[in-house]
């Protein structure tokens, strides 16, 4: 469920925040839609499912300590978002992408991940 929610929310937001270089290529792996191959588009969709599964896996792991509910889902969602964002920031640094170019896609992804985690946690049952 978390992956479905993330993908559904990300699809309309993505065109608003995607950043491309002067040749029209995406500057982040999180933004490969415009002009991307079918494989790249499929990988982005799968990425949403993987993020959703990871959020719920982490939610299930930390739920005994933090208790059930949206606060714990938000903690799990933020943790996954932080790790994924760190990978994107590192990738951008190694490829010479301006730090300012990656801020809007990463910032736009945070509320989506939090909402997706909350939706998945709402359905979670032990």
Backbone as a printed PyTorch tensor [residue, N CA C, xyz], in Angstrom:
tensor([[[  0.8180,  -1.1960,   0.0000],
         [  0.0000,   0.0000,   0.0000],
         [  0.8660,   1.2650,   0.0000]],

        [[  1.9320,   1.2420,   0.7990],
         [  2.7900,   2.4250,   0.8740],
         [  3.4030,   2.7340,  -0.4890]],

        [[  3.8240,   1.7140,  -1.2200],
         [  4.3960,   1.9250,  -2.5450],
         [  3.3780,   2.4640,  -3.5320]],

        [[  2.1520,   1.9870,  -3.4510],
         [  1.0860,   2.4700,  -4.3320],
         [  0.7920,   3.9320,  -4.0470]],

        [[  0.7000,   4.2830,  -2.7700],
         [  0.4260,   5.6780,  -2.4030],
         [  1.5640,   6.5750,  -2.8560]],

        [[  2.8130,   6.1530,  -2.6050],
         [  3.9430,   6.9720,  -3.0100],
         [  3.9340,   7.1820,  -4.5210]],

        [[  3.7420,   6.1040,  -5.2860],
         [  3.7280,   6.2070,  -6.7430],
         [  2.6040,   7.0800,  -7.2580]],

        [[  1.4250,   6.9500,  -6.6610],
         [  0.2690,   7.7400,  -7.0810],
         [  0.4820,   9.2220,  -6.8050]],

        [[  1.0670,   9.5300,  -5.6630],
         [  1.3160,  10.9320,  -5.3250],
         [  2.5070,  11.5040,  -6.0980]],

        [[  3.4990,  10.6740,  -6.3500],
         [  4.7150,  11.1510,  -7.0050],
         [  4.4960,  11.4680,  -8.4810]],

        [[  3.6150,  10.7330,  -9.1270],
         [  3.3940,  10.9250, -10.5710],
         [  3.0040,  12.3690, -10.9170]],

        [[  2.0170,  12.9920, -10.2460],
         [  1.6850,  14.3790, -10.6140],
         [  2.6810,  15.4150, -10.0890]],

        [[  3.3850,  15.1040,  -9.0070],
         [  4.3360,  16.0570,  -8.4260],
         [  5.6440,  16.0650,  -9.2010]],

        [[  6.0230,  14.9170,  -9.7170],
         [  7.3160,  14.7640, -10.3820],
         [  7.5940,  15.7980, -11.4660]],

        [[  6.6830,  16.0280, -12.4160],
         [  6.9900,  17.0010, -13.4740],
         [  7.2400,  18.4160, -12.9430]],

        [[  6.7270,  18.7200, -11.7680],
         [  6.9070,  20.0490, -11.1960],
         [  8.2990,  20.2560, -10.6020]],

        [[  8.9710,  19.1660, -10.2180],
         [ 10.2470,  19.3000,  -9.5130],
         [ 11.4310,  18.6600, -10.2370]],

        [[ 11.2000,  18.0030, -11.3570],
         [ 12.3300,  17.3500, -12.0260],
         [ 13.3110,  18.3940, -12.5470]],

        [[ 14.5680,  18.0400, -12.4830],
         [ 15.6420,  18.9380, -12.8900],
         [ 16.4930,  18.2170, -13.9340]],

        [[ 16.8040,  18.9280, -15.0280],
         [ 17.5940,  18.3520, -16.1110],
         [ 18.8090,  19.2170, -16.4010]],

        [[ 19.8250,  18.5950, -16.9700],
         [ 21.0100,  19.3430, -17.3590],
         [ 20.7740,  19.9910, -18.7200]],

        [[ 21.7950,  20.6310, -19.2550],
         [ 21.6540,  21.3510, -20.5180],
         [ 21.3430,  20.4350, -21.7030]],

        [[ 21.6300,  19.1360, -21.5700],
         [ 21.3260,  18.1800, -22.6380],
         [ 19.9650,  17.5140, -22.4620]],

        [[ 19.2460,  17.9060, -21.4140],
         [ 17.9240,  17.3450, -21.1770],
         [ 17.9150,  16.0670, -20.3700]],

        [[ 19.0700,  15.6650, -19.8530],
         [ 19.1420,  14.4460, -19.0350],
         [ 18.8070,  14.7760, -17.5920]],

        [[ 18.1630,  13.8590, -16.8820],
         [ 17.8570,  14.1240, -15.4770],
         [ 19.1410,  14.2000, -14.6560]],

        [[ 19.1420,  15.0710, -13.6580],
         [ 20.3320,  15.2110, -12.8270],
         [ 20.2990,  14.2820, -11.6160]],

        [[ 19.1790,  13.6830, -11.3570],
         [ 19.0650,  12.7320, -10.2470],
         [ 18.4060,  11.4550, -10.7270]],

        [[ 18.7600,  10.3250, -10.1300],
         [ 18.0650,   9.0890, -10.4810],
         [ 16.5920,   9.1380, -10.0990]],

        [[ 16.2270,  10.0490,  -9.1930],
         [ 14.8290,  10.1340,  -8.7670],
         [ 13.9650,  10.8280,  -9.8230]],

        [[ 14.5700,  11.4190, -10.8520],
         [ 13.8040,  12.1760, -11.8400],
         [ 14.0510,  11.7260, -13.2750]],

        [[ 13.8370,  10.4710, -13.6120],
         [ 14.1580,  10.0500, -14.9780],
         [ 12.9650,   9.8900, -15.9130]],

        [[ 11.9580,  10.7420, -15.8640],
         [ 10.8160,  10.5270, -16.7260],
         [ 10.9230,  11.1660, -18.0910]],

        [[ 11.2170,  12.4260, -18.1850],
         [ 11.2310,  13.1150, -19.4680],
         [ 12.3170,  12.5370, -20.3670]],

        [[ 11.9050,  11.8630, -21.4260],
         [ 12.8490,  11.2990, -22.3730],
         [ 13.5160,  10.0100, -21.9060]],

        [[ 13.0390,   9.4410, -20.8080],
         [ 13.6690,   8.2310, -20.2710],
         [ 13.2160,   6.9980, -21.0530]],

        [[ 14.0640,   5.9880, -21.0090],
         [ 13.7220,   4.7230, -21.6390],
         [ 12.6510,   4.0160, -20.8180]],

        [[ 12.0490,   3.0090, -21.3910],
         [ 11.0370,   2.2350, -20.6790],
         [ 11.6320,   1.5920, -19.4280]],

        [[ 12.8530,   1.0940, -19.5420],
         [ 13.5060,   0.4760, -18.3880],
         [ 13.6440,   1.4670, -17.2400]],

        [[ 14.0630,   2.6910, -17.5310],
         [ 14.1980,   3.7120, -16.4850],
         [ 12.8550,   4.0190, -15.8360]],

        [[ 11.8060,   4.1040, -16.6350],
         [ 10.4710,   4.3830, -16.0850],
         [ 10.0110,   3.2460, -15.1750]],

        [[ 10.2630,   2.0220, -15.5980],
         [  9.8890,   0.8570, -14.7820],
         [ 10.6750,   0.8540, -13.4790]],

        [[ 11.9690,   1.1660, -13.5510],
         [ 12.7850,   1.2000, -12.3400],
         [ 12.3010,   2.2530, -11.3490]],

        [[ 11.8410,   3.3980, -11.8310],
         [ 11.3230,   4.4350, -10.9400],
         [ 10.0460,   3.9410, -10.2490]],

        [[  9.1910,   3.2620, -10.9770],
         [  7.9710,   2.7180, -10.3700],
         [  8.3260,   1.6550,  -9.3350]],

        [[  9.2340,   0.7680,  -9.6840],
         [  9.6640,  -0.2690,  -8.7380],
         [ 10.3150,   0.3700,  -7.5180]],

        [[ 11.0430,   1.4440,  -7.7220],
         [ 11.6800,   2.1550,  -6.6170],
         [ 10.6400,   2.5840,  -5.5760]],

        [[  9.4940,   3.0510,  -6.0250],
         [  8.4200,   3.4310,  -5.0970],
         [  7.9420,   2.2580,  -4.2650]],

        [[  7.7970,   1.1080,  -4.8970],
         [  7.3820,  -0.0840,  -4.1580],
         [  8.4470,  -0.5200,  -3.1580]],

        [[  9.6970,  -0.4570,  -3.5720],
         [ 10.7960,  -0.8350,  -2.6800],
         [ 10.8410,   0.1130,  -1.4860]],

        [[ 10.6830,   1.4080,  -1.7340],
         [ 10.6470,   2.3680,  -0.6310],
         [  9.4810,   2.0750,   0.2970]],

        [[  8.3240,   1.8010,  -0.2620],
         [  7.1490,   1.5040,   0.5540],
         [  7.3350,   0.2590,   1.4080]],

        [[  7.8740,  -0.7890,   0.8180],
         [  8.1270,  -2.0280,   1.5670],
         [  9.1450,  -1.7710,   2.6710]],

        [[ 10.1710,  -0.9960,   2.3610],
         [ 11.2020,  -0.6970,   3.3540],
         [ 10.6330,   0.1240,   4.5060]],

        [[  9.7780,   1.0820,   4.2060],
         [  9.1520,   1.8780,   5.2610],
         [  8.3380,   0.9870,   6.1890]],

        [[  7.5420,   0.0910,   5.6090],
         [  6.7000,  -0.7730,   6.4410],
         [  7.5110,  -1.8030,   7.1940]],

        [[  8.5830,  -2.2750,   6.6060],
         [  9.4720,  -3.1940,   7.3090],
         [ 10.0760,  -2.4880,   8.5270]],

        [[ 10.5360,  -1.2620,   8.3240],
         [ 11.1020,  -0.4950,   9.4370],
         [ 10.0270,  -0.1490,  10.4570]],

        [[  8.8350,   0.1980,   9.9970],
         [  7.7220,   0.4890,  10.9060],
         [  7.4460,  -0.7100,  11.8080]],

        [[  7.3870,  -1.9040,  11.2160],
         [  7.1420,  -3.1200,  12.0010],
         [  8.2640,  -3.3640,  13.0050]],

        [[  9.4910,  -3.0250,  12.6210],
         [ 10.6280,  -3.2520,  13.5030],
         [ 10.6490,  -2.2760,  14.6790]],

        [[ 10.2650,  -1.0180,  14.4670],
         [ 10.3440,  -0.0320,  15.5440],
         [  9.0290,   0.1370,  16.2960]],

        [[  7.9700,  -0.4650,  15.8170],
         [  6.6550,  -0.3340,  16.4520],
         [  6.6460,  -0.7830,  17.9160]],

        [[  7.3240,  -1.8710,  18.3070],
         [  7.3120,  -2.2400,  19.7300],
         [  7.9140,  -1.1550,  20.6340]],

        [[  8.8890,  -0.4240,  20.1370],
         [  9.5120,   0.6110,  20.9660],
         [  8.7370,   1.9180,  20.9620]],

        [[  8.2270,   2.3320,  19.7940],
         [  7.5660,   3.6260,  19.6640],
         [  6.0470,   3.5590,  19.7070]],

        [[  5.4870,   2.3640,  19.6290],
         [  4.0350,   2.2080,  19.6380],
         [  3.4520,   2.3420,  18.2430]],

        [[  2.2600,   1.7980,  18.0550],
         [  1.6170,   1.8890,  16.7330],
         [  1.1070,   3.3050,  16.4740]],

        [[  0.9730,   3.6340,  15.2090],
         [  0.3590,   4.9070,  14.8560],
         [  1.1480,   5.7340,  13.8730]],

        [[  0.5860,   6.9100,  13.5620],
         [  1.1990,   7.7600,  12.5310],
         [  2.5570,   8.3330,  12.9320]],

        [[  2.7870,   8.5510,  14.2250],
         [  4.0930,   9.0880,  14.6340],
         [  5.2010,   8.0900,  14.3020]],

        [[  4.9660,   6.8200,  14.6040],
         [  5.9540,   5.7830,  14.3120],
         [  6.1080,   5.6140,  12.8050]],

        [[  5.0100,   5.7030,  12.0640],
         [  5.0760,   5.6220,  10.6010],
         [  5.8890,   6.7860,  10.0380]],

        [[  5.7220,   7.9710,  10.6270],
         [  6.4810,   9.1340,  10.1680],
         [  7.9720,   8.9620,  10.4590]],

        [[  8.3040,   8.3900,  11.6000],
         [  9.7100,   8.1430,  11.9260],
         [ 10.3150,   7.1750,  10.9140]],

        [[  9.6000,   6.0970,  10.6190],
         [ 10.0840,   5.1130,   9.6420],
         [ 10.1950,   5.7450,   8.2540]],

        [[  9.1940,   6.5200,   7.8570],
         [  9.2220,   7.1820,   6.5530],
         [ 10.3690,   8.1690,   6.4460]],

        [[ 10.5770,   8.9410,   7.5100],
         [ 11.6800,   9.9080,   7.4860],
         [ 13.0260,   9.1960,   7.3890]],

        [[ 13.1800,   8.0980,   8.1180],
         [ 14.4530,   7.3600,   8.0890],
         [ 14.7530,   6.8440,   6.6810]],

        [[ 13.7520,   6.2760,   6.0340],
         [ 13.9570,   5.7650,   4.6730],
         [ 14.2240,   6.9260,   3.7190]],

        [[ 13.4490,   8.0080,   3.8500],
         [ 13.6680,   9.1800,   2.9950],
         [ 15.0850,   9.7170,   3.1760]],

        [[ 15.5530,   9.7960,   4.4170],
         [ 16.8870,  10.3150,   4.6850],
         [ 17.9580,   9.4590,   4.0100]],

        [[ 17.8470,   8.1450,   4.1540],
         [ 18.8510,   7.2630,   3.5540],
         [ 18.8360,   7.3320,   2.0300]],

        [[ 17.6530,   7.3290,   1.4460],
         [ 17.5520,   7.4230,  -0.0140],
         [ 18.0740,   8.7830,  -0.4870]],

        [[ 17.7210,   9.8310,   0.2300],
         [ 18.1840,  11.1700,  -0.1350],
         [ 19.7030,  11.2850,  -0.0160]],

        [[ 20.2550,  10.6470,   1.0060],
         [ 21.7050,  10.6790,   1.1680],
         [ 22.4070,  10.0410,  -0.0350]],

        [[ 21.8400,   8.9510,  -0.5220],
         [ 22.4060,   8.3080,  -1.7120],
         [ 22.3340,   9.2690,  -2.9060]],

        [[ 21.2020,   9.9550,  -3.0650],
         [ 21.0680,  10.9090,  -4.1680],
         [ 22.0420,  12.0730,  -4.0220]],

        [[ 22.2160,  12.5660,  -2.8090],
         [ 23.1500,  13.6680,  -2.5720],
         [ 24.5770,  13.2300,  -2.8920]],

        [[ 24.9270,  12.0280,  -2.4570],
         [ 26.2640,  11.5020,  -2.7430],
         [ 26.4580,  11.3250,  -4.2440]],

        [[ 25.4640,  10.7610,  -4.9090],
         [ 25.5260,  10.5740,  -6.3580],
         [ 25.7060,  11.9240,  -7.0490]],

        [[ 24.9530,  12.9260,  -6.6110],
         [ 25.0440,  14.2540,  -7.2150],
         [ 26.4340,  14.8570,  -7.0090]],

        [[ 26.9870,  14.6700,  -5.8200],
         [ 28.3170,  15.2100,  -5.5430],
         [ 29.3680,  14.5700,  -6.4460]],

        [[ 29.2720,  13.2820,  -6.6650],
         [ 30.2520,  12.5850,  -7.4990],
         [ 30.0960,  12.9070,  -8.9790]],

        [[ 28.9120,  13.3060,  -9.3750],
         [ 28.6890,  13.5970, -10.7930],
         [ 28.7100,  15.0820, -11.1080]],

        [[ 28.9790,  15.9120, -10.1200],
         [ 29.1100,  17.3440, -10.3550],
         [ 27.8020,  18.1010, -10.4740]],

        [[ 26.7190,  17.5460,  -9.9840],
         [ 25.4310,  18.2370, -10.0180],
         [ 25.4220,  19.2890,  -8.9040]],

        [[ 24.9150,  20.4740,  -9.2280],
         [ 24.8260,  21.5390,  -8.2280],
         [ 23.9300,  21.1020,  -7.0630]],

        [[ 24.3410,  21.3600,  -5.8360],
         [ 23.5000,  20.9900,  -4.6830],
         [ 22.1130,  21.6290,  -4.7340]],

        [[ 22.0150,  22.8410,  -5.2550],
         [ 20.7120,  23.5010,  -5.3210],
         [ 19.7650,  22.8020,  -6.2950]],

        [[ 20.3110,  22.0870,  -7.2590],
         [ 19.4740,  21.4060,  -8.2470],
         [ 18.7540,  20.1990,  -7.6640]],

        [[ 19.2830,  19.6390,  -6.5970],
         [ 18.6690,  18.4300,  -6.0500],
         [ 17.7320,  18.7070,  -4.8910]],

        [[ 17.7200,  19.9290,  -4.3870],
         [ 16.9090,  20.2250,  -3.2090],
         [ 15.4100,  20.1010,  -3.4610]],

        [[ 14.9110,  20.6280,  -4.5580],
         [ 13.4630,  20.5880,  -4.7730],
         [ 12.9320,  19.1690,  -4.9720]],

        [[ 13.5790,  18.2980,  -5.7550],
         [ 13.0520,  16.9320,  -5.8430],
         [ 13.0900,  16.1910,  -4.5100]],

        [[ 14.1570,  16.3720,  -3.7560],
         [ 14.2540,  15.6770,  -2.4680],
         [ 13.2520,  16.2320,  -1.4660]],

        [[ 13.0850,  17.5460,  -1.4420],
         [ 12.1190,  18.1570,  -0.5270],
         [ 10.6900,  17.7620,  -0.8940]],

        [[ 10.3950,  17.6870,  -2.1760],
         [  9.0480,  17.3020,  -2.6050],
         [  8.7510,  15.8480,  -2.2750]],

        [[  9.7800,  15.0230,  -2.2190],
         [  9.5800,  13.6070,  -1.9360],
         [  9.2850,  13.3400,  -0.4570]],

        [[  9.7470,  14.2020,   0.4440],
         [  9.5600,  13.9600,   1.8800],
         [  8.0930,  13.8390,   2.2890]],

        [[  7.2240,  14.8030,   1.9990],
         [  5.8330,  14.6260,   2.4290],
         [  5.1520,  13.4250,   1.7700]],

        [[  5.5560,  13.0900,   0.5470],
         [  4.9730,  11.9370,  -0.1310],
         [  5.3360,  10.6420,   0.5890]],

        [[  6.5980,  10.5440,   0.9890],
         [  7.0610,   9.3530,   1.7050],
         [  6.3730,   9.2560,   3.0640]],

        [[  6.2030,  10.3810,   3.7420],
         [  5.5290,  10.3670,   5.0460],
         [  4.0680,   9.9360,   4.9040]],

        [[  3.3930,  10.4400,   3.9040],
         [  2.0030,  10.0360,   3.6630],
         [  1.9140,   8.5590,   3.2730]],

        [[  2.8330,   8.1070,   2.4560],
         [  2.8340,   6.6980,   2.0470],
         [  3.0710,   5.7940,   3.2510]],

        [[  3.9980,   6.1620,   4.1040],
         [  4.2580,   5.3710,   5.3100],
         [  3.0660,   5.3350,   6.2370]],

        [[  2.3970,   6.4600,   6.3910],
         [  1.2090,   6.5170,   7.2400],
         [  0.0920,   5.6460,   6.6680]],

        [[ -0.0860,   5.6890,   5.3570],
         [ -1.1270,   4.8550,   4.7250],
         [ -0.8120,   3.3720,   4.9100]],

        [[  0.4400,   2.9940,   4.7040],
         [  0.8280,   1.5890,   4.8930],
         [  0.6820,   1.1500,   6.3330]],

        [[  1.0510,   2.0190,   7.2780],
         [  0.9370,   1.6770,   8.7050],
         [ -0.5180,   1.5500,   9.1270]],

        [[ -1.3910,   2.3300,   8.5060],
         [ -2.8090,   2.2650,   8.8250],
         [ -3.3750,   0.8670,   8.5200]],

        [[ -2.8580,   0.2450,   7.4760],
         [ -3.3070,  -1.1020,   7.1120],
         [ -2.5290,  -2.2210,   7.7960]],

        [[ -1.4170,  -1.8790,   8.4390],
         [ -0.5470,  -2.8940,   9.0190],
         [ -1.2250,  -3.5890,  10.1870]],

        [[ -1.1550,  -4.9150,  10.2050],
         [ -1.6770,  -5.7190,  11.3080],
         [ -0.6380,  -6.7770,  11.6370]],

        [[ -0.4590,  -7.0290,  12.9200],
         [  0.4930,  -8.0540,  13.3300],
         [ -0.1710,  -9.4170,  13.3210]]])
